[in-house]
Amino acid sequence: MSKVMLAEHGGDVAIRVKDLHKSFKLPTERAWGLKQAIFNRLKGIKGYKRQQVLRGIDFEVKKGEFLGIIGRNGSGKSTLLKVLSGIYVPDKGEVDVYGTLIPFIELGVGFNPELTGRENIYLNGALLGFSNKEVDEMYDEIVKFAELEEFMDQKLKNYSSGMQVRLAFSIAIRARGDILVLDEVLAVGDAAFQKKCNDYFEKLRDNKQTIILVTHSMDNVRKFCSRAILIENGKITCEGDPAKVAKAYENLWA
């Protein structure tokens, strides 16, 4: 049996993951016509194969902890984040979340390219649960952080991809939550904007905000994280001190 649930009391635990499994059905050869489909069925040939992505993941995230999750492409780390965020349902296992979880997985989801930057701020604010009055109060701060004061009345489709990401990030960080889930969010924008983002996350870390970060940057793991886990082939292979786990990741390429 699998479940992802919100719980009221976890003591010093923010998230508890127990024996988590997740797989996907991948299509194989397509049966062209009824005759081929019947033949495949009689021969026991399925139209898909099952890919096992997570294979019994167990860990806890303490309140106030900055946890880094690292691994090579295809290791299962982004799938894990989507299970934690409630986007995917696990095949087996449990995820207990103690508090409100805000995922920063796909910045800009919900943006409308035909609307202006100003209109998209109010649209995304509504998606995050803010009233128009609350967006009014934070509007200037959002625009200033994104460094887009001169472009707010232009349609979003005229923005560069970097400008869109900066606006999306500036809106997203206003979300209120006990736990923040980040998937490579620190990589947004140019070098100057990345420094601004880094300063913001240093502030969150110093304020003991609970954060889970998936990243390929070992510099960020060493700089921000209080603990890290390494995932390989859907399993945790190393866990603990960020420097030790980062070194284990780098050794995968040796």
C-alpha positions in Angstrom: 0.0 0.0 0.0 1.3 3.5 -0.8 0.4 6.9 0.6 1.5 10.5 0.6 -0.1 12.3 3.5 -0.1 15.5 5.5 0.3 15.0 9.2 -0.2 17.4 12.1 2.5 16.4 14.5 6.0 15.1 13.7 8.0 16.4 16.6 11.3 17.6 15.1 10.6 15.7 11.8 9.4 17.7 8.7 9.2 14.7 6.2 9.4 11.0 6.8 9.9 8.6 3.8 9.5 4.9 4.3 10.2 2.1 1.7 9.3 4.3 -1.3 8.9 2.6 -4.7 7.9 4.2 -8.0 7.9 2.8 -11.5 6.6 3.9 -14.9 5.1 2.1 -17.9 7.2 2.7 -21.0 5.6 1.8 -24.4 7.4 -0.8 -26.5 6.4 -1.9 -30.0 3.1 -0.7 -31.2 0.6 -3.3 -32.5 -0.5 -2.2 -36.0 -4.0 -3.6 -36.6 -6.4 -5.9 -34.7 -4.7 -9.1 -36.0 -1.3 -8.0 -34.6 -2.8 -7.0 -31.3 -4.5 -10.4 -30.9 -1.3 -12.2 -31.8 0.7 -10.1 -29.2 -1.9 -10.9 -26.6 -1.9 -14.6 -27.3 1.9 -14.6 -27.1 1.9 -12.6 -23.9 3.6 -9.7 -25.5 2.8 -6.5 -23.7 2.7 -3.1 -25.3 4.9 -1.7 -22.5 7.7 -2.4 -20.2 8.0 -1.3 -16.6 10.9 0.9 -15.5 11.6 0.9 -11.8 12.8 4.3 -10.8 12.7 4.3 -7.0 13.7 1.1 -5.2 13.0 1.3 -1.5 13.9 4.9 -0.4 14.1 5.6 3.4 15.0 8.9 5.0 13.9 11.7 7.2 14.2 15.5 7.0 14.4 17.3 10.2 12.7 20.7 10.7 15.2 23.5 9.9 17.4 21.2 7.9 18.8 22.1 4.4 18.9 18.7 2.7 20.7 18.2 -0.6 19.6 15.3 -3.0 22.2 14.5 -5.7 22.7 11.9 -8.3 23.4 11.4 -12.0 20.6 12.0 -14.6 18.1 9.2 -14.4 19.0 8.2 -10.9 15.5 9.0 -9.6 16.1 12.2 -7.7 13.5 14.4 -9.6 11.0 11.6 -9.4 11.5 11.5 -5.7 10.8 15.3 -5.5 7.6 14.9 -7.4 6.4 12.1 -5.1 7.2 14.3 -2.1 5.3 17.2 -3.8 2.3 15.0 -4.5 2.7 15.1 -8.2 3.3 11.4 -8.5 1.7 8.7 -6.5 4.1 6.0 -5.2 3.6 2.3 -6.0 4.6 1.4 -2.5 5.7 3.0 0.7 4.7 6.1 2.7 5.5 9.8 2.7 4.5 11.8 5.8 4.7 15.5 5.5 4.4 17.6 8.7 3.5 21.1 7.6 2.9 22.9 4.3 5.1 22.0 1.4 5.8 24.4 -1.5 7.5 22.8 -4.6 9.7 25.0 -6.8 10.0 22.3 -9.5 8.8 24.0 -12.8 9.1 27.7 -12.5 6.6 29.6 -14.6 3.9 27.0 -14.6 0.6 28.9 -15.1 2.2 31.8 -17.0 0.1 33.1 -20.0 2.3 34.4 -22.8 -0.5 36.6 -24.1 -0.7 38.5 -20.8 1.6 41.2 -19.6 4.2 40.7 -16.9 2.0 42.7 -14.5 -1.0 40.5 -15.3 1.0 37.3 -14.9 2.1 38.4 -11.4 -1.5 38.6 -10.3 -2.3 35.4 -12.1 0.5 33.5 -10.4 -0.2 35.2 -7.1 -3.8 33.8 -7.3 -2.4 30.3 -8.0 -0.2 30.6 -4.9 -3.3 31.5 -2.8 -2.7 35.3 -2.5 -5.5 37.8 -2.7 -5.3 40.8 -5.1 -4.7 43.0 -2.0 -1.7 40.8 -0.9 -0.3 40.9 -4.4 -0.7 44.7 -4.5 1.4 44.9 -1.3 4.2 42.7 -2.7 4.1 43.8 -6.3 6.9 46.4 -6.2 9.2 44.0 -4.3 8.5 41.2 -6.9 9.4 43.5 -9.8 12.5 45.0 -8.1 13.8 41.5 -7.3 13.3 40.4 -10.9 14.9 43.6 -12.2 12.1 44.0 -14.7 10.7 47.5 -13.9 10.8 48.6 -17.5 9.0 45.6 -18.9 6.0 44.9 -16.8 3.5 46.2 -19.4 4.9 44.1 -22.2 3.4 40.8 -23.1 5.3 37.8 -21.6 5.8 36.3 -25.1 8.2 39.2 -25.8 10.3 38.4 -22.7 13.5 36.4 -23.1 13.6 33.0 -21.4 15.9 34.5 -18.7 13.5 37.3 -18.0 10.6 34.9 -17.6 12.6 32.7 -15.2 13.5 35.7 -13.1 9.9 36.8 -12.9 8.7 33.3 -12.1 11.3 32.9 -9.4 10.6 36.3 -7.8 6.9 35.4 -7.6 7.5 31.8 -6.3 9.7 32.9 -3.4 6.8 34.8 -1.9 4.9 31.5 -1.3 4.4 30.7 2.3 5.3 27.2 3.4 7.0 25.2 6.1 9.0 23.2 3.6 10.5 24.3 0.3 11.3 21.8 -2.4 13.7 23.0 -5.0 14.8 21.4 -8.3 17.8 23.3 -9.7 16.2 26.6 -8.8 19.6 28.1 -7.9 20.6 27.9 -11.5 18.3 30.6 -12.7 19.3 33.8 -14.5 22.7 35.3 -15.1 25.6 35.5 -12.7 24.4 38.6 -11.0 20.9 37.3 -10.5 22.2 33.9 -9.3 24.2 35.8 -6.6 20.9 37.4 -5.5 19.2 34.0 -5.4 22.2 32.6 -3.4 21.9 35.5 -0.9 18.2 34.8 -0.5 18.8 31.1 0.2 21.5 31.9 2.6 19.0 33.9 4.5 16.5 31.0 4.5 19.2 28.7 5.7 20.2 31.1 8.5 16.5 31.4 9.5 16.2 27.6 9.8 13.7 27.2 6.9 13.3 23.5 6.0 14.6 23.0 2.5 15.1 20.1 0.1 17.4 20.9 -2.9 18.0 18.7 -5.9 21.1 19.9 -7.7 24.1 18.9 -9.8 26.2 21.6 -8.3 28.5 20.2 -5.6 29.5 23.8 -4.8 25.9 24.5 -3.7 25.7 21.2 -1.8 28.9 22.1 0.2 27.8 25.8 0.6 24.2 25.5 1.6 23.4 22.0 2.8 23.5 20.7 6.4 23.1 17.1 5.1 23.0 15.4 1.8 22.0 12.1 0.2 23.2 10.4 -3.0 20.8 8.4 -5.1 22.0 5.8 -7.7 19.6 3.5 -9.6 16.7 4.5 -7.3 18.5 3.7 -4.1 20.3 5.8 -1.5 24.0 4.9 -1.7 25.5 7.6 0.5 24.1 9.9 3.2 25.3 12.3 5.8 28.0 15.1 5.7 27.6 17.2 2.5 31.3 17.2 1.7 31.5 13.4 2.0 28.4 12.9 -0.1 29.6 15.4 -2.7 32.9 13.6 -2.9 31.1 10.2 -3.4 29.2 11.8 -6.3 32.3 13.1 -7.9 33.9 9.7 -7.6 31.2 8.3 -9.8 32.9 10.1 -12.7 36.4 9.0 -11.7 
